[in-house]
Amino acid sequence: MKHRKTLFLLIFFVFMVVPLALVTYKLTVLNYKMSDLIPATSYHVEINMTVDGHGDDIEIKTYLPKSDMRQKITEETHVSNNFEFDVRSDGLNRLATWRGVAVQGKQSIRYSFDVQAQAVRFLIPDDLRVPQSYPENLNIYLQSEEGVPVYDPLINEAIDQVLPSRDLPILDMLTRIHRYLQDELKNKNFSGYTDAITAYKLGEASCNGKGRLFVAMARNLNMPARSVSGLIMRSGDKRVSHQWVEVYINGYWVPFDTINDHFAELPANFLTLYYGDKVLFHHSSNVNFKYMFSMSKKLVAKASLRENLDDSILNIANVYQAFEDVGVSQNLLKIILMIPIGALVTVIFRNVIGLETFGTFLPALIASAARDTGLLWGSIGFVLVIVLTALIRRSMDWLQLLHSPKMAILLTVVVMIILGATVVSTNLGLNQLAHLSLFPIAILAITAERFSIFEAEHGLLKAFKVTVATLVVVTAAYTVMESQFLQSMFLAFPELLFVLIALNLWLGRWIGMRVTEFFRFRKLIWKEAKS
């Protein structure tokens, strides 16, 4: 007995000390930065498109964002059952095309991606002057184009109105132009096309009108300029894209936004979709085309965390490269690493607090599956599937089927419920509930069977209490597993999984009273304490 206790303490000590020593090694020798463990802001963006087909061929084109020094695009997925999908390079941009043959009825297309962007700010030297010439590839950004008549007399008139002289430093000229467009031209909430001359004449314009006037004035002054289109990312749904301007200064494309007063800077929630004065969507005529951008904000591990992971051969616990080599996303890696933490939360609620749940680790698995639906809709979908499947399972009792065929029927029923819920939620615009299809089907079927058995053996009230307790544990596990700090920690230091084993070893020898038992026997405990 004594040797067993000593062995237990030794194992516990090794599982606690060794991973902590590896963490210290990474921080001191491999120069990991604790600042990289602070989560960064990321956005999940969905482009939802619908068309009505009448038996003709349909083609839809739009621009997709690219990763660059300021923004990183990951987790790109698309769903378009009746369309062929293709992405090709179109100059500086990525042009996506969906083609459908003899399309009938209402069809949906969804393209989604995650974006992590950085705020940028440029400092323009006070004495920097406009160059006399530029590289040949920049000549296109000095010429007139549709909506941007660079040498129109009215553009010269606007410049003479804003600048006291054309022999000024770049910073002075751009400051005056920016202030004129920001302060003198009123912001007009207008989604139609406005050229540079119309914007000047009206004294008001939306982002595209102000942008074209800015480009025309900058090019007239021999400064290469171009339009940039994208999104201002905020949680929610929107149909409106945004346009701003970039001016080539001293080797850099410097951004200017005269709607939101961003001078030589862009916030982190600006997403660049494409360059040039182009139309975002092209589609076949007479198809009743509609689109919507759906965005949600979340916290993620910093991109610099991945970039700063050293390639030293001593860094044996770095699992990034192995997953990257087989094409597994970082998102899936995070889910895998978080499941043991969810399991630890479940153990604490069962062994220490004393809550009874369906299954030992089902709450952790359900919490991991709810990442895409969100906790609220994940819980609603979970209860919906469990209750409906349990009712069907009880209705089959009179058939006296063997266990395996009965489970196969339940599995089929779960699939049918999930498919139905996905279709209904999509039609109602409940995009998060539509992700219920990502729930592990086998887990739902097994949980539904356990609910039915539990209800038959212990009654509906007891089954209801256990269901509520399960949802409480799912909520706790989901909250802990969604902690971006913990995700960052375990991504950088996966050896901390050994610490979880050590904690489970300690909980495995728990002999104290559970919290619920204190509550249950509180009168007896207080009575003995007083005596």
C-alpha angles and dihedrals in degrees: 000000000000092000091050091053091048091050090049092052091048093052091046091050093050093048091051102040103040097057091043088052090051090051090052090049092053093048096047106029104026092038098232110179120229088206088067089062091066105099121249127218116260134175131216109214126193125188107203116192131179132187135179112229124206100185096285129114114268130204125187125184132185140154122258125204123256130213115250140151091295104037134034120204118202142158095037113182135164136193118198111142099182099035135077111231127213135169123195139166116266104185106287092353142072112236117200121200130192117193125189128185121219092345116198129194130347114337130187131209124189127188119179138177142163120241130194111188135179130220113245132198129182129205113214114205113245095230099042111129132202110269120239093229142012137203113286094249089065095057091091089064091058098053133091119258137172109308091008109079097178098190100035111135090240091057089053088048091052091050093048088050093053103035125054088203138003091223095082133119116270092249093054094047095047092046091054093046092047093049092047093052093041099043107023102038109065119231108250120196095221125140097194130093118284121179124210096259094050091050090052094047095047095043089222137073146152123251095285094050093047090045094054092048090049091050092047093050094045093049091047087058090051095256114131109237137173141182121250124197127198147115135289099224117224129147111270140046126305141161098199121098123194136231131205137162137251123202122198106238126170093334098318135094102234119199128228127182115186094182096060097025098245108157114192090338144085127203121234093254094064112105119197112218102171146339125242137043095290139135115262097218132034119182143161115277126258096023100113092237117200131175139183134186114220117192135180128185122225141160120250140172112281117260087230089063090066093041093051096052103116121234093221113143088230090065090089095156095060104114097171097093095046092054092043092052092059094043098251114151124239087238091063090045090055091051092051092049093047097051093077089052090051089049090053090052089051091050091051092051093046102039104028104027095030103227116156115224138177102267129349099262102013092105091058092049092047090048091052090050091052092065091097099039097041123236098280099049091036090056092046092049092046093052091044093054094042096050097044093045092046091052091052090046091054090048089058095056093091090060089063094215125180116261099251097051089045090054090048089054091048090050090053091048091051090052091050092049092048092048091048093047090049093052094046094045091048091053090048092048094246095141095170093055088049087067088068085100087074091066114110101261096204091054091053092048093050092046091050090052092049090050090053094047092045092049091049093049102037106020136254095282093056091046089051092051092050090048090053090047090050091052090049090054091044089054092050093045091047092050093050095042091051092055103122091202091058091044090052091047095052093043090055096035110028088164086080085082085082088060088057089053089051091051091049089050089055093046089047089067094045109141100162126106119277121242092246090052090055088054093044095049097030094122093053092045093051091045092054091044092055093047 
